[in-house]
Amino acid sequence: MAVKNGSIIIETIIFTLKMKKLRPIMFVGTGSDVGKSVINTAFCRLFKQDGYTPAPFKAQNMSLNSYATADGLEIGRAQAVQAEACGIPCSVEMNPVLLKPTGEKMSQVVLNGKPSGNQSAREYFNGTDRDALFTEAMKSYHVLAQKHAPMVIEGAGSISEMNLWDRDITNLRVAEAVNAATILVADIDRGGVFAAVYGSIQLLPPKYRKLIKGILINKFRGDESLFDDGRRIIEEITGVPVIGVIPYFRDIFVEQEDAVVLDHIHNQPVPGKINIGVVLLKHMANFTDFDTLQHIPEVNLFYAKQPRDVEQAAILIIPGSKNTIGDMRYLQESTMAQAILQHHQQNKPLYGICGGYQMMGMDISDPHGMEGSTPYIKGLGILPVSTVLGTHKKTEQCHFSFEANPAIQGAGYEIHMGDTKSEQPLCKLNTGETDGCYLNNRTWGSYIHGIFDNAPVIESVLQLTDPKIRVTVSYRDIKEKGYNQLADLIRQKVNMPYIYEILKP
C-alpha cells in the first residue's frame, strides 16, 4: 500500500507542477568520472516520461567525444546523448564551450560550435576573459530555458577545486545564476566516499554550500541495506539528505563520455567470436563509433594496445584522432605501424575512420601548424590518398551509400579539419559529394563517424569472415531501451517526491 500511496503522491505533485514551470536541476560531482553525465541522461528521460519538456546544458565540457548538430556546429557527445534522452534535437546552446585536448597541455577551444584556436591550459584559465565567457555561456542557457523546463544541467569535474573557483564558468557559479536545485554525485566504488562528500561540501563558500539540496551515492556494489548507517552518517555530518543510492550496473547501455571507461572493459580476443580490434591511439576521438559492434552477439570488440593484440584481430579498425600526426608518429615509434601493415598484407580486413583514414594514406601535411610543430609525416601507405590539414573545420550530419554497392547505406556525421582527395571514393553523400577511399571490400577509409552504427555496413564487413551472418541490430532501439531502463532505475532508487518538491518554482 505504501508504494501505491507513494505513486499517488508523485502523480499529484507532477499534476500540480505541470501548471507551473519547474526550477532547473543541476548535477555536480565530488570528482571526474563519478557518473554525472549518466545521471543527467537518466533524469532527462525521466522528466520526458513524466510529460515535461526537459533540455540538457553544460556550459563547458572537456572531451574528445563530440557530435555535429543538424546546423553543422560541434558540441560534446554527452549533451547530444542527453538531448536524445529528452526526445529533442541537439543544439549548440546545450554545450557552448567545448575543449578538445590535442596533447598533454593543449586543447582546441570550440566556442558556440566553432573552433576558436588552440590554447594551453594556462592560457585558457589565466588568459581568457572568464566573465565574458560565462556571459556567453549563459546566453545559450537562457535561449534553451525559454523553451524547455526543467533544464537539466551538468557540472564538470569536482566542485571543490578551490584554485579554480574564481575562474569557474560551469559549476556552482551556474547553479547560483539560474537558481538550480543542485545535487552532489559521489562515486562510492572508488572509495573514500565520506571524505569526498563531506570535504566537497565543507570546502564550499557558504553561498555555494546552501545550493546543495541532495546527495546521490553512485556505483554502489552489493546489498544496499548495508549502507543504511552510511546514509545516516553522511546526512548527520553534512546536513544534506542522501536522496538515493544508485547501484553499479553493467546491463544498461548508455553511451559514455570519457575514454576512461575503456580501462574497464574486457580487452582480450575471445575464441569462437569474430574478434574486432580497435587500435588504441594516444589521442583517440569518438570511441563511441564502435558501441554498436559490441551489441552483435557474434562479435568481440577489444582495443589493441600493442603489436601482439593486432595479430589476434580478425578485423582491425584505426579510429579517429584529435592529433593525427602525433598518433601516426606513435604508431611508427611503437612498431604498431608494422603490425598494422602485416595485418593488411595478410589480407585481413582493415578500416580507418577520420584520423584513422588519414593515417592509412600516403602522407599527412600540416602547413598551418594546426596540430603542432610537425609540418609533414608519412602515413601507412595503404590507401592512395594524401591529406592536408586546413584551418576550416567540417561539421556535418550526413546520409551515405557505398559506391561499390548502393544497397549499403546509412547515416553518420563528419567532424574534421583535413582535406583528403580520393580518386576511388567509398561513399556518395546526400549532398552530392563523395567520401573516403575504397581499395576493396577488405580495405577502406572514411571520414564518417557512426558509419559502424549502420547494420548494412556492419553486415558487409562481418560477412567477409562469416558469409552466413545477418545483422538486424538497431542502434537507435538499443539506445532507447537504455534510456528507459536508466529512468526506471532512478525511479526505484531515488526519492522522486523530494526531487519534485525542490523543483517547485
Secondary structure, DSSP 4 states (H G I P E B T S, - for coil): -HHHHHHHHHHHHHHHHTTSPPPPEEEEESSTTSSHHHHHHHHHHHHHHTT-B-EEE-SEEE-S-EEE-TTS-EEEHHHHHHHHHHTS---GGG-SEEEEE-SSSEEEEEETTEEEEEEEHHIIIIIS-HHHHHHHHHHHHHHHHTT-BSEEEE--S-TT-GGGGGG-SSSHHHHHHHT-EEEEEEEGGGS-HHHHHHHHHHTS-HHHHTTEEEEEEEEE-S-GGGGHHHHHHHHHHHSS-EEEEEEP-SSS----SSGGGGGGS--S--TTSEEEEEE--TTEE-GGGGTGGGG-TTEEEEEE-SHHHHHT-SEEEE-EESSHHHHHHHHHHTTHHHHHHHHHHTT--EEEETHHHHHTSSEEE-TT-TTSS--EEE--S-SS-EEEEEEEEEEEEEEEEESS-TT-EEEEEEEEEEEEE-SS-SEEETTS-EESEEEETTEEEES-BTGGGSHHHHHHHHTTT-TT------HHHHHHHHHHHHHHHHHHHB-HHHHHHHT--
